[in-house]
Structures are given as structure tokens and as C-alpha cells.
Amino acid sequence: MKPKILAVVGPTASGKTALSIALAKALDGEILCCDSMQIYDGMDIGTAKPTPEEQDGVPHHLFGFADPAKEFNCADYATIAKNKVREIAARGKLPIFCGGTGLYLDAVLRSGDFSPCPADEACRQALKERLATEGAEALHRELAACDPVSAAAIHPNNTVRVMRALEIYQLSGIPKSEWDRRSQAYEPEFDLIAIGLHYNDRALLENRIDRRVDIMLAEGLEGEVRRLLDAGKLTAGGGAKAIGYKEMLDYVAGVETLADATEKIKLATRQYSKRQMTWFRSHGNVRWIHADDADGRMRPFAEIYREALAYINEKL
């Protein structure tokens, strides 16, 4: 029998962390990070990494283990996460993924070749030259036209992944998302149960996002960015591209005012949450639970928790 894994997914600021911890307590589970920025060491405030108090004694894995000065991709994550799942399952515990990076979760479930389309240096160089002359937004718009699913999952500033997706399409005529779908046709190693948090009222989620950004600033996001910058951790690599950090870097450099940087963080996070929902909605294996009622009011946490737990117990 394949090991079962649980995933709590959905857009940023939707309440995934609290729900995953409550479920882990009820189900004797351990939580694995499924967020492409919470994996980085020292990037705590700006990624809303769960604090020790929030973790409440539940074992957490794969948070803050990667160097933000270096690139870290899905294939790297999948290898580490799969080993951790096997380790947790071997101890009789339930592995619970929590996060909004759907591409990472897909990589764990895949048992086929993650990147079957070969690279082409000439194509890649041409894309780099276009990036220099046309900019990241132009390449991302082109990706959205030929592969909207991949574009929804890839931030415009993640130019390495944008160019790779365009390279795959230009070389094969097949969107990267279709390559990924075909690799998913292999029998997955794990049996997934997925819970997703969804909002009827988009404005309610966006208000939660804005409040979270305000809290991050109050808790010391600027100081965190300055410390990482002084340590040479935000000059290149994955961390420098993270929402919240790249905008604060402009403020620290004197390019933006704090007010403008704050608004840019809020806007970028709201846009990212839309791309997250586009990605997860393209997957039919998620049981969606509304976090708000038909009148746009937050449902009591206990109610959401009971609905999620009842569904999971049916599947275990």
C-alpha cells in the first residue's frame, strides 16, 4: 500500500498554517514546507514562516534549510521531500504538506522524468538576449499566451523558470504544463489527500493579505532584509526574487519610498494569490473548503477544521 500524504493548499494568507497544525495534532502528523520561499534560511518574517509558538509542538520539516543566495529548483525539492515523506511514514506518522507552491507538490507526486525536454543553448541564449532588451514582463506575457497554466505558477521575476518554459515550448511546440501532465501519468509513489482553502469574497482575502503585509513591516521586515543583504544573501539567487524582499531592497537602496514599497508588496502578493488559485483549480484532486460564508464573513475556525477533518477521515 502506498503511503498516504495530506496537503493543505490554497492562496497566501488564506489560513493554511493554522489549519495544518490543528490537523497534524488530530491526525498524529508532521508538517512539511511546501512553499518555495519558506525553505530559505533567515527569510522568516517576509515569508510568514510559522514561529515556534505557532508550531505548538508539531514537528515541522524543510523550513529554512536552503541558502537564499543560491538557486533551488523543484527537482531539488522533490528529492529531499520524498525522502522526508518516507522517513515520516516509516515512523507511523502522517506527512502533511502545507504551502501554496503547487509546482513543488506536483514534483513530489511525480515519479516520471521531471524535465523531459532537453535544453538547447542557442535557444536559451536568444531568450537571455530578449530578456535584456525586452524585460521580464514581456517574456512572461509571451508565456501566458502559449502556456497560461505555467504562467500562472511562475512569477514574472523568476526569469530562469520563465525562460525554461518558453524554451520547452519553442523546441517542442508542447507547453511545459503538458510535459508536466504527461510525467504525472506515471503511477505516483504516494496517495494524496488534498484540502484547499477558498474564499467566496475575493476582497476578504485581499484584506487579509494587506493586513499580513502591515504586520510583517511592524515585526521588522526591513531589519530582516538589511541583515540578509549585509550577509550577502540577497544579491543573487532565489531569495532576492521573493515578494516582499525585492520591493524592500528597492526601499533600502533609496529607489522607493517605504509607502510605495509597501503598496508594491501588497499588489504583488494579491497578484500571486490569483496565480496560486489558477494553478490549484487546474487540478481536480483538491477538496475545496470555503473559509468565508455566502455573506462574505469569515467562518469560525472550528467549523472549517471539523469539515476538513471529516473529509480526511473518510479518505484515510
N, C-alpha and C positions, 0 to 999 in steps of 0.2 A: 504494500500500500504506500502511495506517495505521501510524503509529509504535507500536512496542511499548513498554509500560511494565511494570515489575516492582513489586510491592508486597509488603512483609514486614509482616504484621499479626499481631494477637493481643493478649492481655491485658497489662496493665502488668507489668513485671518478669519477663517470660517469656523474654527473651534476644534480642529483635528487633534491638537496636542492633549487637551483636557479629556476628550473622548477616548483617545487611545490609551491613556494612563488608567482611566476608570475601567476600561475593558480588560486591560492587562491584569488588574487586580482581581477581577471577577473570574478570569479565564486562566490564571496562572501563566501569564505571558511575559515575554521580554520584548522590548521595543527596539526596532532598527530604524535608523535615519534613512528616509527616502527623499531627501531634499538636497539639491545639487550645491547649495551654499552652506548649509548647516554642517556639512562634512569638514569645513575648513577650520583649522586651529586658530583661536583668537578672535574669530568673527562671531561673537556671541550676541551682542545687543542688536546689531543690524539685521541679523537673520532670525531673530526671535527664538534662539535656541533655548530649549527648556532648562530652567535653572535647577539646581539640586533640590530646592524646595518644591518646585513643580513636579519633579520626577517622583517625589514622595516614596522613595524606596524601591521603585520599579527599576530593574536593570535596563539601561539604555546602551545601545551599541552604535558604532560608526558615526558618532557625533564628534566633530573637532579632531579628526585623526589625520587630515590631509594638509599639506603645506599650501597656503593660499598663493605663494609666489610661483607655484608650478601648475601646469595644466593637468586636469584629471578628467578622464572621459568615462562614458557608460560601460565600456568593456572592462576598464579597471574596476569600476564599482561592482559590476556583476560578479566578477571573480571573487572579490572579498566578501560580498554579501551572501553569495551562495554558500561559501564555506561557513559563514557565521550562522546561516539558517540550519545547516546540517548539525552544527555544534549545539545549537539551542534545542533542536528537535531531539537530538540524542539524549539530552538531559530530561526529556519528557515535558518540556515547556512549549508554549505556543509562540512561534515567531510572529511579531506584529510590526508590519511596516507602517510608518507614519510620515507623510510628506506629500508635497504637491508636484514632484518631478516624475511625471508619468513615464518618461523615457527610461528612467532608472528602474522602475518596477517592471516594465516590459523586458528590459535587458536581463533581469533575474529570471523571468519566466521562460525566456528563450533558451532552447537547447541547441538550436542551429547556429550557423555562422552569423555573427553579429553584423559584419560588414562584407557582404559577398561581392560587391562591385569593386574591381581593382582600381587603384589610384593611377592617375595619369599626370605626370609632372608638367607637361606642356599646358594642359587644361588648367591645372592648379595655378601655374604662373600667370596665365591670362586672367584668371579670376582675381589674383592678387593685384595685378595692374589695374583692373577695373575698380577694385576696392579703393585704391589710392586716388583714382581720378573721379569716380562717381560717388563714393561713400557707402557706408554700411546700409543705410536705409534703402538705397536703390537696389542693392543686391537682395535685401530681404523682400522688397516688393516683387522682384522677379521670382523669388522662391514661392511667395504667396500665390502667384499666378499659376505656377506649374505644379506646386505641391502644397496646397493650403494646410494639410494636416501637419506636415513637418514644420511649416512656417509658424503654426500655432504653438508648437512645442519649443521653438528655438527663438531666443531673444535676438533682436536685430544686432545688438552689440556683441553677440557671440559669433564673431565673424568666421572663426575656424569651422564651426558646425554649419553655418550658412553656406560657406563655400564648398564644404564637403557634400552637402545635399544637392547643391547646384551641379557639382562635378558628376555626381551619380546620375542625375537626370540628363546632363549633356552627353555623357558617354554611352548611356544605355537606352535613353528615351523612356525610362521607367522611374517614377518618383521614388525617393528614398522611403517614403511611408509604405509603398508597395513592396519594396525589398524587405522591409521590416515585417510586413504582414506575411510574406512568404516564409520568412525564417520562423515566424510564430506557428506555422503549420506543423512544425515538429511537435512531438508529444512533450509537453512541459514536464520538468522534473518535479514541480510542486503543484499542489492542489490549492488554488486561490479562492479565498472568500473576500470580497471587496465591499466595503461600506464607503459611501460618498456623502459628504455634507453639501446641501444645495440650498440656495436662497430664492424664494419666490420674488422678493423685493430686492432688486439689484442695488437700490440706493442704501438699503440697510447694510449690505456687505461693504459697500464703498465707504460708508460712515465708520464701520469697524476698522477698515484699512487706514483711514485718515487718523483715527484715534491711536492706532498702533504706532504709526509713524511719529505722532506727537510724544507718545510715551518713550519711544526709542531715543528721541532727542533729549528728553528730560532725564533719561537714565544714563546719558553720556555717550551717545553715538559719536559725537565729534571727537571726544577724547580717545575712543577706541580706534577711530580712523587715523588719528595722529600717531598713536602708538604703533600701529601696524605699518604706517608709512615710514616712521623713523627706523623701524626694524627691517625695512626693505621688502616688506611683504605685499605691498600694493603697487609696485612699479610695473609689474607684468604678471602673467599667469591668470588663474581662474578667479582669484579673489578681487582683482581690480575691476572685473566686469560686473560684479554683483550690484543689484539695485540697492541704493542707499549708500554704497561705498563710492561708486564712481561720481555720484552727484555731490557727495560731501568732499571728495577730492578737489572738485572744482571750487567749492567754497574755501577750503583750506588754502588753495593756490591763489585765492583772490579773484578768481574769474567770475564767481557768482556771489550774490548776497545770500545770507542764511535763509531768508524768506523765499527767495527764488529756488534755492536748492531744495528746501523743504517741499515746495509745491511740485517740483520735478520728481521727487521721490514718490510722493503720493500719486501723481499721474502715472508714472512708470509702473507702480505696484498695481494700480487699478487695471491698467492695460494687460499686465502679466496675468492677473486673475482671470481675465477673459480668455486669454490663450490657454490657461490651465483647463478651464471648463470645456473649451472646444476640443482639447485633447481627450479628456476623460469621457466626454459624451460620444466620441467616436468608438468607444469600447463598450460593448453590450453586456459586460460581466460585472458591472457595478450596481449595487443596490443603493439607490439614492434615498436619503432621508432629509426631509425639509427641516432646516434649522429655524425657520420662521413660519408663522401661520398665514392664513389667507388675507389677514388684515395687516400684514407687514410687521407683526410683533414677534420678538424672539420667543420661541417655545421654551418652556422650562427645561433645564439641562437634564433633569431626572427623566423626563418624558422621552427626550432624544436617546438617552442612554438605554432605557428599557426597550425601545423599538429596535435599536441596533443589536442589543444582546439577544433579544428573542429571535431575530433573523439568524444571527451567528449560531446560536444553539441548534437551530433547525439543520444547519449545514455541517456541523461538527459530527 
